[in-house]
Amino acid sequence: MQDIQEYGNWRAGIVATLEDYRAALKAHDLADAGVMARLAQAQSRVRDDRLSVAFVAEFSRGKSELINAIFFADYGQRILPSSAGRTTMCPTELLYEENLPPCIRLLPIGTRATQLSTGDYRDMPEAWTMLPLDLESPERMQEAFRQVSLTRRVAPEEAQRYGLYDPEDPELADALGPDGLVEISQWRHAIINMPHPLLKQGLVILDTPGLNAIGTEPELTLNLIPNAHAVLFVLAADTGVTRSDIDVWRTHIGAGPGRIVVLNKIDSMWDALRSEEENQAEIARQQASVAQQLGLSPGQVYPVSAHKGLVGRIQGDAALFERSRLGQLEAALLHGLIPQKKTILGKQLHEDLVALEAALASTLASRSRNLVEQLQELKSLRGKNQNVLTHMMRRIEAERKDFDAGLMRLQEARMKFAALSTRLYTTLALDNLARQADTVRLATTTVRFATGMRGPVRDFFAAARESMDSAIEQVAEIGSTMDALVRGFAAEHGLTLSPLTPLSLARYREAIDTIEGLYTKQFSTATLLMTSRASLLERFFDSIVSSLRRLFRAANAEVEAWLKVMMVPLETQIRQHKEQLRHRLASIQRVHDATDSLEQKISAFETSQDELDEQRRHLQGLGRAVGVALDDPMLRQAA
């Protein structure tokens, strides 16, 4: 796991250089709201960066054992329960959140009866059952982990209310036991928070509870699996590819970047009565067969033995570990995943740095221009009499009055900006989304078959797209309108302004299309013909609403941050220009009154100019340091 450690070190280096940058900005009085917002955005990208790896498989494929072998062998024992049969009964995330103690948070299965998704409950800590993790006691840790596997038997009506049983659905009907009850998981979702070194570096591991859960838990289908940076689809060498495997591969995973097929349990094919070459040939035939059924090349399927790899690691048996082929899978997973993730984050941070340096360059250029103008003005006073000084003081006073009059005219721009901002907030309001969702729910109460729900749900997506399209147009209008007004004012009064920071909401528009595509894939025409699927679609619709609500909330936050800093560069320039006029008038006044030597004033301004040049060099050096931290050698190799 050296790659993940190096990735964490790379991020830590960026954090350190950005913090130096922040301290320098404050020290040089350059920490205005706009500049600090850009810096905070860059710091937030690094701080919140996560590396998500999802493991998807039917039960008894050795998925939990594979997670133990790849990530937790250093503990000298299994961390996740792994035994014959089903051990993972609900979606389980392993991660680290510094603000929480080591613990397992469990969301009760009863929450499936509500209209809230798992994502909604993440912001509701009171809804979760929290179990402490005793890191000093492996036995107590294992006991806590076993809670994730707990089940209970309930009446069919209760299971049906949770969307986990339907007598008319052949895929779920056999869940009814001879006692007339249905076995269900006790928990809907589990989040394990532990300070494992890899998790502290931002790794998030998702362990799914089986292929059937992917179709019945919308959070997996709409969010966790599609957004994972890598998905390992685990098959077993002794069972090959089943029909349900193919359905899940085609519907929810499919070939693409970060998608890896693992053929586990190859040790079941180690026949002691055959030669090693014969065993390897048999594994290669199974590998080729799996690849052909999934539409892949054999090289895209990785045969491994998770169990033997784990044993080899724990016991220090290098030969057994080598035979397990686990190292080849790790290389494919991490050597491809880490550079790709670095490239994405590095590109975003480069863009942040360019915008930050442009804003700083504009501010420093304005300060430099003001100093040069005042210095030239003072030098022009050499040998001048009192009348000339009086005339210059009157001219500066007139310039100040003209500038104040311009500020009054700028009020019109501020009022227009406020009106446009209000209209944009209204377009992206979450209340609109809630009303549209209620309209769909009302419409679905009148239909019996799930096919009757397709129209209202399609209209819901169309309305969301229309709102986002309108918001994109309004963002462009605000940008062009304010740019023209601000630049006109700046030109009139000789101010130097950096370009307004652009905002793009295009990715939110694309996300709406992606979510609709996932919904369409999940509910094809064939599946919708079954009455039983109507209740499942209602549950999925609730998760769709939750996903779009998060999406619109994120768009709102980005718009708010953009609008908040849009006028900051102008406000900063106005403040500095007013201060410059005041200083110019005061300087000439003191020379006029003979309280200051003209040469002393000129010398002071020249010193200020030297100090400003030093500030510029210091900040340029810090900017280069951030750039060096971003320019990781592994990124260049990946490129």
N, C-alpha and C positions, 0 to 999 in steps of 0.2 A: 504493500500500500504506500510505497515511497512516493508515487505520483501524486496522491492526494495530499500527503504531507508537504510536498514541494508546492503544490497549488495553494495550500494554506499559507506557506511562507511568502509566496508571491503576493497574495492579498495583504498580508501583514506589512510587507514593505511599502505597498501603495498607501495603506492607512497611515503609516508613519510620515511619508513625504507629504501627504495631504494635510496632516496635522501641523507640520512645519509651515506649510503654505498659509494655513489659517492664522497661526500665531504672527507671521510676518505681516499679513494684511492688517491685523489689528494694531500692530506696532507702528505701521506706517500710515495709520488713519485712512485706510482704504476699504474698510469693512462696511460698505453700505449694504442695504437690504438686497439689492440685485446681485452684487458680487457674492455675498454670503449665501444666497439662495442657490446660485450655480455650484458653489463649493459644497454645500450641504447635499445637493443632488448627487454629486460624485461620491461623497462619503457614504451616502445611503446605499448607492449601488453596491459598493464593496461590502458594507456591513451586512446587508440583507441578502447577499448572494448565497444561493444554495445549489447543491449538486444532488439531483434526485435520481435514484435508481429504483425501478419497480421490478418486482419478480412476479410473474404471472404463470400459473399452472393449475391443472386439476390436482385434487388431493392425492397424496401418496406418490408424488413425483420426486420427492426429495428436495423440495424448494427451500424449506427452512434449514435443512442441513447444508444446502449450498450457500445460504447467507452466513451461517456459522463458519463454514470453511473459508469463505473469501474474506470476511470482515472481522471475525471474532475468535479466531484460533489462538491469538495471543493470550486469551484469558485462560487457556489450558483446559477448557471444558465448553460444552454447549451453552450458549446464552439463550437462544430461542429453543423452545421444546421441539424435539424431533423424534418421532417414533412412528410405528406402523399406524395407518389410518389417518384421520383428520386431526391435525394439531393446531392449525390456524383457522379459527371459526369466524373471525371478523377481520376486515381490513386493519392492518397494524402498521403504524409508522414508527420508525426509530429515528430520533433526532436529538438535538441538544438546544435547549433554550436557557440562557444564562440566568434569566430572572426567575426560574422555577427550580425547586429542589429535585434531586433524582426521584422519579416517580413514574407510575403508570396511570394515565387518565383514561377512564372507560366511559363511553357514552351508552346509556341503557338502550336496549332494543326497542323499548316502548316509544322512543322518539320518532320511530318510523311512522307512527300513526298521525304525526303532525304534518303541517305543510312546510316545515323547515328542513333544509338540507344539512348534511354534516358540516359543510362550510359555514352555514349560519351559526351552528352551535359552537364553533371555535371561539366566537366572541362572547360566549355565555358560560363562564367557568362554573357557575352554580349548577349547570345541567350535568356535569361530569362527576363520576365517582373517582376519587384520587387515592391511590395506594402508594405508600412510600417504598422506595427501593433502598435496601440496606446493602451498600456496595462492599461492606466489610465481610458480609456473610453470603457466600455463593449459594448455600442451601436456601436462605430466605429469598434471595433473588430468584432462584428457580421456582420457588413456591409462588412468588408474585407473578412471574411470567405465566404460570399455569392458569391464572385467572382468565387470560385471554382465550383459553380453550374451553371455558365453561359453557355448558348448554343447559336448556331446560325443556321439558315437554309441556306443551300447551294445547288447549282445545283448538280444533281446526278453525273456529271462528276468529280466535285471537290471531293465529298465524295468518289468516286471510286478511285481517285488518292491517297487518304489517306488510302485506304484499309478498309473503313468503310461502303461501300455499293457495292453490286454486284447484278444486276438484275437476274442473273442465279443461285444465291445462295438462296434457300428458307428461310434460317435463317435470311437473311438480306433484302430480297426483300420487306417485308412489312414495311420497314423503310421509303419508299417513301410516302409522304403525298399527300392529295388531291390537294395541290397547286403545285405539281410537284417538290417539294424540299425535301431535307433530313435534319433532325435535327441532328446536331453533337455537341459535346462538343467544347467550345471555346479553351480549353486548353488540352494539351497532358498529362501533369504531373504537380502536385503541391507539393511544399515542404514548410511546415509551420515551421518557426524557432521561438520558444518562450521559455523563461526561466522558464518553469514550473518545480517545484522541481523534479518530476519523470524523465522528459526529461533531466534535468541537470545531473542526475545519469546515463545517457547512454541509457535510454529507447527510442526506436524508434517504432512508431505506424504506420502501413500501413492500410489505408482504401481504399478498392478496389471499383470500380464503378459498379459492377454487373458481373454476370457470363459471359455474352457475351464478355465483355472487356478482360477477361482472355484469350480467344481464339484469340483476335485480337491485343492485346498489348504484344509483345514478351518479354518485360522487366519483366512483371509479371510472365510469364511462365518459363523463363529461369533463372531468377535471384532473384527477390524480394520474391516470395512465397517459392521456394525451399530452399532459404537460411535463411528464418525466423526461429527463435528459437521456436516459437509457432505459430500455425495457428488455429484460431477459425472459424469454418465453421458454419455459422448462418442460421438456418431454422426458419420458423414461425409455431406456433402451429395451426394457423387457415388455413394454406395451406398444411402442411405436406411436403412430399418429392416429388418434381416434376422430370420429366425426365431429365431436364437440370441440376438439383441438382445432380442426380446420375451420370451423365456424367462427371461433374466437379470433383466430389468426387473421382471417379475411375481414371480419367486421370491426375488430377493435385494435389490432396491432399492425400487421402487414409489414412488408419489407420497407426499409428506409433508414435514414441516419439514426444511429443509436439503437437500432432494433437487432437483437441477437437471439439466435435459437440455440438452446443448450440441450444436448442429448445426454441426460444424466443416467446414472446407474450402469455404466458400462462394465462395472465389476461383475454384474450378473452374467456377462458374456465371457468372463475369464474361465475357460474350461481347462481344468488341470490335465485332461486327457488329450488336449491339443497343444501344438507348439505355439510359441508366442506369435509367430508369423501368421499362423492360421487364426488365432484369436483376433489379431489386428485386422486381418482381411475381413472377418465376419463383422467387426465393428464398422469398417469402411463401407461394407454393403448396406448395413442399417443406416449409416450416415447418408449415403447416396439416396436411399429409399425415402428417408424423411425429407431431404432436400427436394426431391422430385415432387412429392405430394404438396409441399408448401410453395413450389415455384421458385426455388432458390438453387444456387450452385452448392455442391458439397462443401466447399470452403467456408460457406456462411453458416454451417451447422457445426457446433463445437461439442464433440463427445467428451464427457468427463465422468469421474466418479467423485461426487462431493464427499461421500463418507470416507473413502480412502484418502482423499486429499486432506480432510480434517484430521484423520488419525495420523497421517504422515507428518503433518505440521506439528501436532501436539507432541508426538513421540520423537520428533527429530529424525524421522526415517526419510531421507532424501530420495531413496530409490522408489519407495512407495508413492511419495508425492509426485515424482516425475511420471510414474506410470498412471497416476490419476488424471494427468493432462490438465489439471486445474490451472497451472501456470500459463498455459496457452490461452485459456479463456480470460484470465485476468489481464494479460497483455492486450488482448483484443478489446476488452472493455475499457480499461483505463488509458492506454496509449492513444486510443481514438477519441475517448470522451473528454479527457482533460484539455488537450490542445484546442478542441472545438469550443469548449466552454470558455477558455481563456481568450480565444479570438473574439467571441461575442462580447464578453465583458470589456476586453481591452478596447474594442472599437467604440463602444459606448462611452468609455472614460476618455478616450482621445477626443471625441466630439465635445464632451463636457469641458475638457482642458482648453480646446481651441476657443470655445465661447467665452470661457473665463478670461483667457489671455487677451482676447479682443476687447472685452469690457475694461480690463485694467489698462490696456494700451491707450484707450480713449481717455480715461480719467487722467492718466499720467501726462498724456499729450496736452490736455486742457490745462493742467497745472503748469506745465512747462511753458505753454504759450502765454499764460497770464504773467509768469515771472519775466519772460522775455519782454513782453509789452511794457511792464512796469519799469524794468531796468532801462529800456530804451527811452522811456518817458523821463526818467530821472536824469539820465545822461544828457538828454536834450536841454536840461535846465542849467547846465554849466554856462556861466557867464551871463545868465539872463537876470533882468531886473525884477523888482517887486510887481510891476504892472503885468509882466508876462506870467508870473506865478499866479496872480489874481485871475487872469484870463483863463488859465488852465484849470483852476479850481472851479470856475463857473461852468466850463465846458464839461467837466466830470459830473458836476451836479445836474446839468441838463441831461447828460447821458443816463444818469441814475433815474431821473424822473421818466424818461422815455422808456426805460426798462420796466419800471413799475407799471406804466400804462400798458405795456405789452403783456405783463402778467395778468392784468384785468381781462384782456382779450383772450388769454389762454383759458380763462374760466369756461368759456363756451366749449372748448375742446374737452375739458374735464367733465362737463355736463353730458356731452355726447358720449363720452367714454362710459360714464355711469349707466346711461340708458342702454347702450349696446351690451354692456356686461350683464345687466338685469335680464335682458331678452335671452342671452346665452344660458344663464343659469336656469331660466324657466324651461328652455328646450331640453336641458339635461336633467330636469327635476326627477327624483325617484318616485314622486307621487304619480307622475304620468305613467311610469312603468307599472306601478301597483294597480292603477285603474284599468290599464290594458289587461293585466293578468286576471283581475276580477271578472272582466268581460269574457275572457276565455273560459274561466271556471263556470260561469253562469251558462255559457253556451253548451258546455260539455254535459251538464246535468240533464239535457233534453235528448241525448243520443244514447243508444244502447250499444252499438258496435263501435270499436275504436276507430274504424274508418271515418265515422262522423266527426271525430275530433281533429282530423288532419287539417281541415279548412281553418277553424279558429286558431290553431297553433301556428299555421302558416301566416295568418293575418297578424299574429302577435310578433313574429319575427320581422314581418314587413314594416310594422309600426316602429319597432326598435331601430331598424335600419334607417327609416325615414327621419327619426329624431336625430340619429348620429350624423346622417348626411347634412341635415339642417345645421347642426352644431359645427360641422366642418366648414360649411359656407360662411357661417357667422364669424368663426375664428379668422377666416381669411379677410372678411370685411373689416373686422376690428383692427387686424394687423395693418392693412393698407391704409385705412382711414387715419389711424393714429400715427403711422409712419409719416404720412404727408403733413399732418398738423405739426408734429414735433419737429420735423426737418425744416418746415417753413419758419417756425419760431426760432430755431437754432440759427438758420441762415440770416435772419433779420438782425440778430444780436451777436453774431460772430461766435456762436458756441460750437464746441466739438463734441459730437455724440457718436457712440457706437451704434451699429444697426440694432433694431429691435430684435429680441430673441424670437425666432419663429416657433410655432407650436403646430404639431401634426397629431390629429386624432385618427389617422388612417388605420393604425393597428387595432383600434377598438372596433372600427367598422369591419375589419377583416376577422376579428374575434367573433363577432356576431355570426358571420357566415360559417366560421368553423364550428361553432356550437350547433347551428342548424344542420350542418352536414353530419355531425355525430348523431343528432336526433333522427335524421332521415335514415342513416345507416342502421340504427338500432331498431327502427320501426318501419320495416319494408312493407309493401302492400300485402305480402303473404302473411306476415305475423299479425298485421292489424285486422285481418279478417276474423281472428278469434276474439270472442267476447271477453275472455279472461284477460286479454292483453290491455283492455281499456283501463283497468285499475292500475296496471303497471305504468301505462302512459301518463296517467294522472300524477303518479309519483315522480316520473321523469319530468313532467312539466313543472312541478314544484322546484326541482333542482335546476331546470332551465331558468326559471324566474330568479332563483338564487344566484346563478352564474351571471346573468345579465345585470342583476342588482349590484353585484361586486364590480362588474365591468363599468357600469355607469358611475358608481361611487368613485372608482379610480379615475375615470375621465373628469369627473367634477373636481377632484382634488388637484389634478394636473392643471385644469383650467384656472382654478382659484389661485394656484401658485404663480401661474403665468400672468394673470391679470394684476396680481399683487405687486409684481416687480416691473411691470411694463413701463410705468411712469417714473420709476426710481432713477434711471440715468438722467432724465430731464430735471427732476427735482434736485438731484445732486449738483448738476451743472448750474441750476438757478441759484442754489445756495452759495456755491463757490464764486459765481459771478458777482452776486451781491456783496460777498465778502471782499472780493477783489476791488470793487468800486469803492467800498468803504476804506480799504487800506490805501488805495491810490490817493483818495482825497485827504486822508489823515497824513500821509507821507509828505505831500506837497504843502499841506497846512503847516506842518512842523518846520519844513525848510523855510516857508514864508515867514514864520514867526521867529526864525533863527534859533529854535530850540534844539534842532538836530543839524549836524553837519551833512551837507549834500554828499560828500564823499563817504561818510560813514554809512549812509543809507544805501548808496551804490554798492559798497563792500558787503553789506548785510545781504542784499539781494543776490549778489554773485555767490555768496556762501550757500544761500538757499538753493540756488541752481545746482551747485555741486552736490548738495545733499540729495536733491531729487534725482540726479543722474546715478548716484550710488544706490538709491532705492530701486531704480529701474533695473540696474545690474543685479541686485540682490534677488529681486522677484524673477528675473529671467533665469537666474541660476536655479532657483527653486522649481520653476516650470520645467527646466531641463531635467532636474532630479526626478520629477514625477514621470516625465517621458521615459527616462532610463528605467524606472521601476516597471513601467508598462511594457517596455520593449524586452520581454523575456526571451531568452534564447530558444526555448521550446516553441514559442509562437513562430519564430522565424523558420524553424525546422518544419513545423506543420504547414506553413505557407508554401 
